[in-house]
Amino acid sequence: MNANLNIASSNGAKSTHGVSTRAAFSSFIGTTVEWYDYFLYGTAAALVFPKVFFNDLSPELATLASMASFAVAFILRPLGGMVIGHFGDQMGRKKMLVFTLLVMGLCTAAIGFLPTQDAIGHWSPALLILLRVIQGFALGGEWGGAALMSVEHAPEGRRGLFGSTMQMGVPAGLLVSTGAFALVSALPDEQFFSWGWRIPFIFSLALLLVGMYIRLQVSEPPAFEKVKSTGNVSRAPLLEVWKNEKKKTLIMVFFQTVANVGYFLITVYALTYITGTLHLPRSVASTGLLVAAAVDLFMQPFFGWLSDKVGRRVVYGFGAIFFGVYAFPLFWLLDTANPVLITLALSLGLGIGHAATGSLHGVIYAEQYPTRYRFSGSSTAYQLSGIISSAPTPLIAAWLVARSGSSASVSWYVVVAAVISLICVLLVKETYRARIDQ
């Protein structure tokens, strides 16, 4: 009888682990598709859209307008997080994840078919911005759902590692989108700006089908099922967050400031800096970012695993300090105009600074809130931080360089962001040993 119990227990453990692995893989694939869509826009905003949708402006104003169209989506992300988070806490994580993936994929493909400004005038940038706004709304709910699917399904003591698989979708999406753009960037300018840039956007339809199939195979997390079975589902989860977690949510809004500033400085503004300020070919920027995204993808599970051993705050604090110290060397390496050193500069920034911080966002934010309003709380805090620190970074960096004529001002901007994040790390509670099914 004992042997039978041991076998049953072993099979149950294997089954549970299998469910956790499938949930983590689903979050990874789905998030990869979502961020492919998102970063594709960021790359195009730096390299293509100023000449295609804003070509009636001067080069400087066209770049600023294009960057602004990239930033505008962040305004809708908190609203998406609140609305989709509300239904995610009431109806379940899975339904909302399928919805957000579908919306993101269709919007991205639609951009690929959008007529240029020369063809339909100002309707062209207006439609571009509309699609971008819808993307932002969908992504606002996507992140929270994917984070909870991987973290709430994770085995005890391994939430950092499993949670990092969802966050790996960020560099994976960047890797695929940058690779797609690197391929079409090899086309002559006339072909690239007329139809070549559209191919990666339209390709999103194929990725959408893959992501939808995988996400439909995953069950709801046990933590949510427990809340649902006991009738403890919140009727107004966002109100509960406001009532019970105001101070904590405020801290979490500013928690990832340096990760956001560092990441979007490297993945969006650096493309403009390399091609516009340094006057280097698009291929230098695309190749450098491609390698950097691969390094980030490789390093994220390591830092997720490490946070399960030594704690979230230690690992995240290290990443914040690294970004602050690296702020000046980043531009020193870029300013060499050496393709190898540019690739090194981007790889260190993403592979250490972002991997040590970004890999933990899913698990840290999920662990801060109880199950009954976890989707709403984590999504709202995470997406509000995007308005403050993600959205304005490329614009602020471009303005600082234009105003001062030097990249040093941007480096100081990163240092300030690092100080803000470190203060938040000291204020937040350590949660790597806390229960998740509360």
SULLIN-V117650 format. One record per residue. N is the residue number from 1. OMEGA is omega in degrees with one decimal (* if undefined). D_FIRST is the distance of its C-alpha to the first C-alpha in Angstrom with 2 decimals. Layout:
BEGIN
n->N omega->OMEGA d_first->D_FIRST
n->N omega->OMEGA d_first->D_FIRST
END
This chain:
BEGIN
n->1 omega->178.1 d_first->0.00
n->2 omega->180.0 d_first->3.82
n->3 omega->179.3 d_first->5.33
n->4 omega->178.7 d_first->5.06
n->5 omega->179.7 d_first->6.26
n->6 omega->179.6 d_first->8.63
n->7 omega->179.5 d_first->9.84
n->8 omega->179.2 d_first->10.52
n->9 omega->-180.0 d_first->12.20
n->10 omega->179.7 d_first->14.11
n->11 omega->178.1 d_first->15.24
n->12 omega->179.0 d_first->16.33
n->13 omega->178.8 d_first->18.26
n->14 omega->180.0 d_first->19.86
n->15 omega->179.1 d_first->20.81
n->16 omega->179.4 d_first->22.31
n->17 omega->178.7 d_first->24.15
n->18 omega->177.4 d_first->25.42
n->19 omega->179.6 d_first->26.82
n->20 omega->-179.6 d_first->28.43
n->21 omega->179.2 d_first->29.98
n->22 omega->179.1 d_first->31.35
n->23 omega->179.1 d_first->32.78
n->24 omega->179.8 d_first->34.41
n->25 omega->178.2 d_first->35.82
n->26 omega->178.7 d_first->37.12
n->27 omega->-180.0 d_first->38.83
n->28 omega->-177.9 d_first->40.30
n->29 omega->-178.9 d_first->41.72
n->30 omega->179.3 d_first->43.02
n->31 omega->176.2 d_first->44.56
n->32 omega->179.1 d_first->46.11
n->33 omega->-179.3 d_first->47.83
n->34 omega->-176.4 d_first->48.96
n->35 omega->169.3 d_first->50.43
n->36 omega->178.9 d_first->51.94
n->37 omega->-174.0 d_first->53.91
n->38 omega->-177.3 d_first->54.81
n->39 omega->175.3 d_first->55.89
n->40 omega->178.0 d_first->57.73
n->41 omega->-179.5 d_first->59.99
n->42 omega->178.3 d_first->60.43
n->43 omega->179.5 d_first->61.50
n->44 omega->178.7 d_first->63.84
n->45 omega->179.7 d_first->65.24
n->46 omega->-169.6 d_first->66.29
n->47 omega->-169.8 d_first->67.55
n->48 omega->-168.6 d_first->68.49
n->49 omega->177.3 d_first->68.99
n->50 omega->-177.5 d_first->72.04
n->51 omega->-175.4 d_first->73.90
n->52 omega->-175.7 d_first->72.53
n->53 omega->-178.7 d_first->72.15
n->54 omega->-172.1 d_first->74.37
n->55 omega->174.5 d_first->77.11
n->56 omega->179.2 d_first->79.95
n->57 omega->173.3 d_first->79.36
n->58 omega->-178.7 d_first->80.31
n->59 omega->-178.8 d_first->77.69
n->60 omega->180.0 d_first->76.82
n->61 omega->178.2 d_first->76.55
n->62 omega->178.0 d_first->74.65
n->63 omega->179.5 d_first->72.02
n->64 omega->178.9 d_first->71.78
n->65 omega->178.8 d_first->71.53
n->66 omega->177.3 d_first->68.81
n->67 omega->178.2 d_first->66.84
n->68 omega->177.8 d_first->67.35
n->69 omega->174.4 d_first->65.89
n->70 omega->-175.0 d_first->62.79
n->71 omega->-172.0 d_first->62.63
n->72 omega->-179.6 d_first->63.17
n->73 omega->-178.6 d_first->59.63
n->74 omega->179.3 d_first->58.35
n->75 omega->-178.7 d_first->60.20
n->76 omega->-177.6 d_first->58.06
n->77 omega->177.3 d_first->54.75
n->78 omega->177.8 d_first->54.30
n->79 omega->176.5 d_first->55.16
n->80 omega->178.3 d_first->52.61
n->81 omega->-179.7 d_first->50.02
n->82 omega->-176.4 d_first->50.84
n->83 omega->-178.1 d_first->51.00
n->84 omega->175.7 d_first->48.05
n->85 omega->177.8 d_first->46.06
n->86 omega->-179.4 d_first->46.75
n->87 omega->176.9 d_first->45.30
n->88 omega->176.7 d_first->42.42
n->89 omega->-178.7 d_first->41.37
n->90 omega->-172.5 d_first->41.78
n->91 omega->-179.1 d_first->40.78
n->92 omega->-177.0 d_first->38.47
n->93 omega->-170.5 d_first->38.83
n->94 omega->-177.6 d_first->38.47
n->95 omega->-178.1 d_first->41.42
n->96 omega->179.2 d_first->43.77
n->97 omega->177.7 d_first->42.86
n->98 omega->-179.9 d_first->43.70
n->99 omega->-176.4 d_first->46.95
n->100 omega->178.8 d_first->48.11
n->101 omega->-179.5 d_first->47.43
n->102 omega->-178.7 d_first->49.46
n->103 omega->-179.3 d_first->52.38
n->104 omega->-177.1 d_first->52.58
n->105 omega->-179.1 d_first->52.54
n->106 omega->178.5 d_first->55.21
n->107 omega->-179.8 d_first->57.48
n->108 omega->178.5 d_first->57.36
n->109 omega->179.9 d_first->58.26
n->110 omega->177.2 d_first->61.06
n->111 omega->179.0 d_first->62.60
n->112 omega->179.3 d_first->62.81
n->113 omega->-173.4 d_first->65.03
n->114 omega->176.8 d_first->67.13
n->115 omega->-178.3 d_first->70.91
n->116 omega->178.0 d_first->72.69
n->117 omega->177.6 d_first->75.27
n->118 omega->-176.5 d_first->78.05
n->119 omega->-174.4 d_first->76.93
n->120 omega->176.1 d_first->76.43
n->121 omega->-173.8 d_first->77.74
n->122 omega->172.9 d_first->76.08
n->123 omega->-176.5 d_first->73.63
n->124 omega->177.3 d_first->71.77
n->125 omega->178.6 d_first->70.80
n->126 omega->178.0 d_first->70.26
n->127 omega->177.4 d_first->67.68
n->128 omega->-178.9 d_first->66.08
n->129 omega->177.6 d_first->65.66
n->130 omega->178.8 d_first->64.32
n->131 omega->178.8 d_first->61.57
n->132 omega->178.5 d_first->60.82
n->133 omega->178.8 d_first->60.53
n->134 omega->175.6 d_first->58.03
n->135 omega->-178.6 d_first->56.01
n->136 omega->178.4 d_first->55.97
n->137 omega->-178.5 d_first->54.75
n->138 omega->-178.7 d_first->51.83
n->139 omega->177.5 d_first->50.86
n->140 omega->177.9 d_first->50.93
n->141 omega->-178.3 d_first->47.86
n->142 omega->-173.1 d_first->46.26
n->143 omega->-177.2 d_first->45.61
n->144 omega->179.9 d_first->43.76
n->145 omega->179.6 d_first->41.48
n->146 omega->179.1 d_first->40.60
n->147 omega->-177.4 d_first->39.98
n->148 omega->178.6 d_first->37.59
n->149 omega->-178.1 d_first->35.65
n->150 omega->-176.0 d_first->34.94
n->151 omega->-178.2 d_first->34.53
n->152 omega->176.1 d_first->32.50
n->153 omega->-170.5 d_first->30.03
n->154 omega->174.5 d_first->29.83
n->155 omega->178.1 d_first->26.86
n->156 omega->178.0 d_first->27.47
n->157 omega->-178.8 d_first->29.81
n->158 omega->-178.4 d_first->31.10
n->159 omega->178.4 d_first->33.28
n->160 omega->179.1 d_first->36.42
n->161 omega->-178.3 d_first->35.45
n->162 omega->176.9 d_first->34.22
n->163 omega->-180.0 d_first->37.17
n->164 omega->179.1 d_first->39.54
n->165 omega->175.2 d_first->38.59
n->166 omega->-179.6 d_first->40.32
n->167 omega->175.4 d_first->43.27
n->168 omega->176.5 d_first->43.45
n->169 omega->179.0 d_first->44.65
n->170 omega->176.7 d_first->47.88
n->171 omega->177.6 d_first->49.01
n->172 omega->176.4 d_first->47.55
n->173 omega->176.4 d_first->49.69
n->174 omega->180.0 d_first->52.60
n->175 omega->-178.6 d_first->52.04
n->176 omega->-179.0 d_first->52.07
n->177 omega->178.8 d_first->55.00
n->178 omega->177.4 d_first->57.00
n->179 omega->178.5 d_first->56.35
n->180 omega->179.6 d_first->57.53
n->181 omega->177.7 d_first->60.62
n->182 omega->179.7 d_first->61.28
n->183 omega->-178.1 d_first->61.48
n->184 omega->178.1 d_first->63.92
n->185 omega->179.2 d_first->65.86
n->186 omega->178.3 d_first->67.03
n->187 omega->172.1 d_first->69.15
n->188 omega->-175.2 d_first->72.85
n->189 omega->-176.6 d_first->73.59
n->190 omega->179.8 d_first->75.19
n->191 omega->-179.1 d_first->72.18
n->192 omega->-176.0 d_first->69.65
n->193 omega->179.0 d_first->71.27
n->194 omega->-178.5 d_first->72.03
n->195 omega->-174.4 d_first->68.75
n->196 omega->-177.7 d_first->66.61
n->197 omega->-177.0 d_first->65.07
n->198 omega->-173.5 d_first->63.89
n->199 omega->179.9 d_first->61.49
n->200 omega->178.6 d_first->58.67
n->201 omega->-179.4 d_first->58.88
n->202 omega->178.5 d_first->58.69
n->203 omega->179.5 d_first->55.82
n->204 omega->179.6 d_first->53.76
n->205 omega->178.9 d_first->53.26
n->206 omega->178.1 d_first->51.17
n->207 omega->178.9 d_first->49.02
n->208 omega->-179.7 d_first->48.66
n->209 omega->178.8 d_first->47.12
n->210 omega->-179.0 d_first->44.52
n->211 omega->-180.0 d_first->43.65
n->212 omega->-179.3 d_first->43.41
n->213 omega->-176.6 d_first->41.06
n->214 omega->-177.2 d_first->38.61
n->215 omega->-179.5 d_first->38.74
n->216 omega->-177.7 d_first->38.07
n->217 omega->-171.2 d_first->34.65
n->218 omega->179.7 d_first->33.22
n->219 omega->176.1 d_first->31.56
n->220 omega->178.9 d_first->32.61
n->221 omega->179.7 d_first->31.18
n->222 omega->-178.5 d_first->28.40
n->223 omega->178.5 d_first->30.87
n->224 omega->179.0 d_first->33.39
n->225 omega->178.2 d_first->30.95
n->226 omega->178.4 d_first->29.93
n->227 omega->-178.0 d_first->33.62
n->228 omega->-176.6 d_first->34.29
n->229 omega->179.6 d_first->31.49
n->230 omega->-179.4 d_first->32.70
n->231 omega->-176.2 d_first->36.31
n->232 omega->-179.4 d_first->37.33
n->233 omega->-178.8 d_first->39.28
n->234 omega->176.7 d_first->42.65
n->235 omega->-179.6 d_first->45.73
n->236 omega->-173.7 d_first->48.01
n->237 omega->-178.5 d_first->46.02
n->238 omega->176.5 d_first->49.18
n->239 omega->177.4 d_first->50.72
n->240 omega->176.2 d_first->47.69
n->241 omega->-179.2 d_first->48.05
n->242 omega->-177.9 d_first->51.73
n->243 omega->-170.0 d_first->51.09
n->244 omega->-169.0 d_first->48.28
n->245 omega->-176.1 d_first->48.54
n->246 omega->-177.2 d_first->52.27
n->247 omega->-179.1 d_first->52.56
n->248 omega->-179.1 d_first->49.38
n->249 omega->177.1 d_first->50.38
n->250 omega->177.3 d_first->53.84
n->251 omega->-177.4 d_first->52.42
n->252 omega->175.9 d_first->50.18
n->253 omega->-178.0 d_first->53.21
n->254 omega->-174.2 d_first->54.92
n->255 omega->-172.8 d_first->51.85
n->256 omega->-176.8 d_first->52.05
n->257 omega->-176.2 d_first->55.86
n->258 omega->177.9 d_first->56.13
n->259 omega->179.5 d_first->53.42
n->260 omega->-179.6 d_first->55.26
n->261 omega->-179.3 d_first->58.70
n->262 omega->-176.0 d_first->57.70
n->263 omega->-176.9 d_first->55.82
n->264 omega->171.3 d_first->58.49
n->265 omega->-177.2 d_first->61.22
n->266 omega->-171.9 d_first->59.77
n->267 omega->-179.0 d_first->58.60
n->268 omega->-174.7 d_first->61.53
n->269 omega->-178.2 d_first->64.57
n->270 omega->177.5 d_first->64.36
n->271 omega->177.2 d_first->64.95
n->272 omega->-178.8 d_first->68.18
n->273 omega->-177.5 d_first->69.13
n->274 omega->-176.6 d_first->68.67
n->275 omega->-175.5 d_first->70.51
n->276 omega->-177.7 d_first->73.01
n->277 omega->-179.0 d_first->73.88
n->278 omega->177.3 d_first->73.37
n->279 omega->177.5 d_first->74.54
n->280 omega->-179.0 d_first->71.94
n->281 omega->176.8 d_first->70.67
n->282 omega->-176.2 d_first->67.75
n->283 omega->178.9 d_first->65.83
n->284 omega->179.8 d_first->65.79
n->285 omega->-176.8 d_first->64.17
n->286 omega->-179.4 d_first->61.71
n->287 omega->178.8 d_first->60.64
n->288 omega->-179.8 d_first->60.27
n->289 omega->177.7 d_first->58.12
n->290 omega->178.8 d_first->56.02
n->291 omega->-179.1 d_first->55.17
n->292 omega->178.4 d_first->54.62
n->293 omega->178.8 d_first->52.15
n->294 omega->178.0 d_first->50.16
n->295 omega->177.8 d_first->50.06
n->296 omega->179.2 d_first->48.96
n->297 omega->-178.2 d_first->46.16
n->298 omega->-173.4 d_first->44.95
n->299 omega->-174.7 d_first->45.16
n->300 omega->179.0 d_first->43.55
n->301 omega->176.5 d_first->39.86
n->302 omega->-179.0 d_first->40.74
n->303 omega->174.4 d_first->42.21
n->304 omega->176.7 d_first->39.34
n->305 omega->-178.7 d_first->36.87
n->306 omega->-179.8 d_first->39.22
n->307 omega->174.9 d_first->39.34
n->308 omega->-177.6 d_first->35.58
n->309 omega->-173.2 d_first->36.29
n->310 omega->178.3 d_first->39.63
n->311 omega->-178.8 d_first->40.09
n->312 omega->-173.0 d_first->41.92
n->313 omega->-179.6 d_first->45.20
n->314 omega->-177.9 d_first->45.67
n->315 omega->-178.1 d_first->45.29
n->316 omega->177.9 d_first->47.32
n->317 omega->176.5 d_first->50.00
n->318 omega->-179.6 d_first->50.36
n->319 omega->178.9 d_first->50.93
n->320 omega->178.5 d_first->53.52
n->321 omega->179.3 d_first->55.39
n->322 omega->179.4 d_first->55.41
n->323 omega->-179.5 d_first->56.97
n->324 omega->-179.7 d_first->59.61
n->325 omega->-174.2 d_first->60.54
n->326 omega->-172.9 d_first->60.52
n->327 omega->179.9 d_first->62.76
n->328 omega->177.5 d_first->65.96
n->329 omega->177.8 d_first->64.78
n->330 omega->-178.3 d_first->63.43
n->331 omega->174.7 d_first->66.96
n->332 omega->179.3 d_first->68.51
n->333 omega->178.3 d_first->66.42
n->334 omega->-175.0 d_first->67.17
n->335 omega->174.8 d_first->70.89
n->336 omega->-177.0 d_first->71.11
n->337 omega->177.0 d_first->70.96
n->338 omega->-176.6 d_first->69.14
n->339 omega->-179.9 d_first->66.41
n->340 omega->-179.2 d_first->64.13
n->341 omega->174.9 d_first->64.51
n->342 omega->177.1 d_first->64.10
n->343 omega->177.1 d_first->60.76
n->344 omega->-178.8 d_first->59.78
n->345 omega->-179.3 d_first->60.90
n->346 omega->-177.8 d_first->58.80
n->347 omega->177.9 d_first->55.74
n->348 omega->-179.5 d_first->55.74
n->349 omega->-179.5 d_first->56.15
n->350 omega->-173.6 d_first->53.26
n->351 omega->177.6 d_first->51.01
n->352 omega->-176.5 d_first->51.12
n->353 omega->-178.1 d_first->52.67
n->354 omega->-179.1 d_first->51.05
n->355 omega->-178.7 d_first->47.74
n->356 omega->-179.5 d_first->47.17
n->357 omega->-176.1 d_first->48.05
n->358 omega->-179.2 d_first->47.44
n->359 omega->-174.5 d_first->43.92
n->360 omega->-175.5 d_first->42.87
n->361 omega->-177.9 d_first->44.63
n->362 omega->-175.8 d_first->41.73
n->363 omega->-178.8 d_first->39.23
n->364 omega->-178.4 d_first->41.85
n->365 omega->179.9 d_first->43.28
n->366 omega->-176.2 d_first->39.93
n->367 omega->-177.0 d_first->38.72
n->368 omega->-172.7 d_first->41.89
n->369 omega->175.4 d_first->41.27
n->370 omega->-171.5 d_first->38.65
n->371 omega->-171.3 d_first->36.87
n->372 omega->173.9 d_first->39.02
n->373 omega->-178.4 d_first->42.17
n->374 omega->-179.9 d_first->40.96
n->375 omega->-178.7 d_first->42.43
n->376 omega->-177.4 d_first->45.81
n->377 omega->-177.3 d_first->45.99
n->378 omega->-179.7 d_first->45.04
n->379 omega->-177.7 d_first->47.12
n->380 omega->-179.7 d_first->50.16
n->381 omega->-178.3 d_first->50.28
n->382 omega->-175.3 d_first->49.70
n->383 omega->174.8 d_first->52.29
n->384 omega->177.8 d_first->54.92
n->385 omega->179.7 d_first->54.79
n->386 omega->178.6 d_first->55.78
n->387 omega->-174.2 d_first->59.04
n->388 omega->-170.9 d_first->59.94
n->389 omega->179.9 d_first->59.05
n->390 omega->-173.7 d_first->58.13
n->391 omega->-174.5 d_first->60.77
n->392 omega->-172.2 d_first->63.87
n->393 omega->179.3 d_first->63.08
n->394 omega->179.2 d_first->64.76
n->395 omega->179.9 d_first->67.71
n->396 omega->179.7 d_first->68.13
n->397 omega->179.1 d_first->67.90
n->398 omega->-180.0 d_first->70.52
n->399 omega->-178.9 d_first->72.76
n->400 omega->179.4 d_first->72.52
n->401 omega->179.3 d_first->73.48
n->402 omega->-177.1 d_first->76.27
n->403 omega->-175.1 d_first->77.60
n->404 omega->-176.5 d_first->77.38
n->405 omega->-177.1 d_first->77.69
n->406 omega->178.0 d_first->74.96
n->407 omega->-177.9 d_first->71.18
n->408 omega->179.9 d_first->71.11
n->409 omega->177.6 d_first->71.06
n->410 omega->178.5 d_first->67.85
n->411 omega->177.4 d_first->66.28
n->412 omega->175.6 d_first->67.16
n->413 omega->178.1 d_first->65.56
n->414 omega->179.5 d_first->62.27
n->415 omega->178.0 d_first->62.66
n->416 omega->178.4 d_first->63.10
n->417 omega->179.4 d_first->59.99
n->418 omega->178.7 d_first->58.01
n->419 omega->179.0 d_first->59.24
n->420 omega->-179.7 d_first->58.19
n->421 omega->179.7 d_first->54.63
n->422 omega->176.5 d_first->54.34
n->423 omega->179.1 d_first->55.43
n->424 omega->177.6 d_first->52.73
n->425 omega->179.3 d_first->50.07
n->426 omega->-176.8 d_first->51.14
n->427 omega->-175.0 d_first->51.01
n->428 omega->179.3 d_first->47.61
n->429 omega->174.4 d_first->44.41
n->430 omega->-172.0 d_first->41.82
n->431 omega->-171.0 d_first->38.69
n->432 omega->177.1 d_first->36.50
n->433 omega->-178.9 d_first->33.90
n->434 omega->175.9 d_first->34.24
n->435 omega->-178.5 d_first->31.71
n->436 omega->-174.5 d_first->32.65
n->437 omega->-179.2 d_first->31.05
n->438 omega->* d_first->33.59
END
